[in-house]
Amino acid sequence: MTCSIHIQPLPEETVYSLISRYHLLSGNANESASYSALYSSNRARINAYLPSQLQRTGHYFGLRPEALLWNHTLYPLFASFITPERAQELKRAMFLNFGSHVGEKAGLPQSKLKFTTGHKHCPVCLSEDLKQIGVGYFRNSHQLPGVNACPTHESQLFCTAISDFSLDRSLILPHSDVSPLPADNASVKLSRFGASVVQQLQIRQRFPDYRRAYRIQLNKKGLLTKNGNVRIRKVTPALKTHWATLEKTYAHQFECPHQLLTFEFVGPLLRAKTHYPTHPIKHLLFAEWLFDGDANFFWDADEEEQLILPGFGVPTVGNSHTHRDDFFSNRETRRRSICDYMDGHPFAIRKDIKAARNADFFWLYHNDRDWLEKQLPSPMPPRRPEKNWHALDDKVCEMVHEQTLQLSKPMSVSELDTLLGGHRWLTKFLGNLPKTHNLIEDQVAKGTLKKVGQSK
């Protein structure tokens, strides 16, 4: 079934706002009737920035779900900072599910960041919309979690909270009974940068290689060591100074501002060994400072593919010729070391090569992995070591003999096996231990041991 009302999303309009406008225009008696028409269910919650059931929504309004996903949700922003596999899972969840898995795929529970949830709007934007088009609506760029300012008018955003104790499943548009308040400078910087990143994502329709972009810019600012390590002791204080005025803002809209404003997340965000997907607000706080507010730097890294960064497989910007020579010379030396060892040990397995040429092996593993994988022998499947039953038989036989000498009353064979450590030597594996088997039979005949079911 498709919608009988011709309705198109307005620029930057959220999916929730589109459905709220449809509800008001449809003349349906209540929200349940609108939900039933859309989703064949009379109850639904529509997330402000990661809504679900986009396939049904697009079909009902005659819109491409892909266009809704990229232009009217924050999927592009969240998908930029998770793995490609998780981004595909998030996309499927937003297309098909009723929201039960969307937050999980976006990594919201793992982030442990609890912002005020709801639909945000700018009073100035609302006033202009009412004058120009006759209706106000919720904008996508205003819904960024952790952002509290309008990037256009530098005014504070007002939030219509959603929970079981306020707006829950209602379909409404922003109210016009609030006066604009100026936002602080830090909130405006963050808002403009976030909106610019989302806009660039929508224009380019592809995700940036943000880790490479970070390292290029850190290197230009002298914040990488010669070995490619990040100078965290310089980065963290600079971030704290840059975002100092955010603390008061976050104290009102965010339950645990210290989780962000201590900037302890920067180290794990940048280090290769501890890097993990994380909430976009952390990337926006770090990248706005690093890129001096220019979102294009996320993609400018594509034009510097020839650069070899310290600790990143390739020479620094400042003295590229020297560092390039150093890198390739180092790589050639380590390649030769691996090849020489393999020539002298033709039957060596990966474990042997790793042990004998440990430093060279791991340097190549981190900086030249494709070449290394081609040279190494195929990995061998794990093999369980063969058990020496003959030696074990002598050992167990002696243990049984010692234990039976100490018995004051008959004991079952299974109880004795438990006493010896519960290895099932005397039950399941007794057939592999002939000496022990004969000793057990002798002890049973003498009455020192008894089998299961045997009378006392």
PyMOL commands that set and color helices and strands:
alter all, ss='L'
color gray80, all
select helices_A, chain A and resi 15-26+31-39+54-61+65-71+75-80+84-96+102-106+108-111+123-132+140-143+185-204+210-220+232-242+246-253+258-261+266-270+280-290+297-304+320-344+350-356+358-367+369-375+389-405+413-419+430-432+434-446
alter helices_A, ss='H'
color red, helices_A
select strands_A, chain A and resi 118-121+158-161+411-412+449-450
alter strands_A, ss='S'
color yellow, strands_A
deselect
rebuild
show_as cartoon
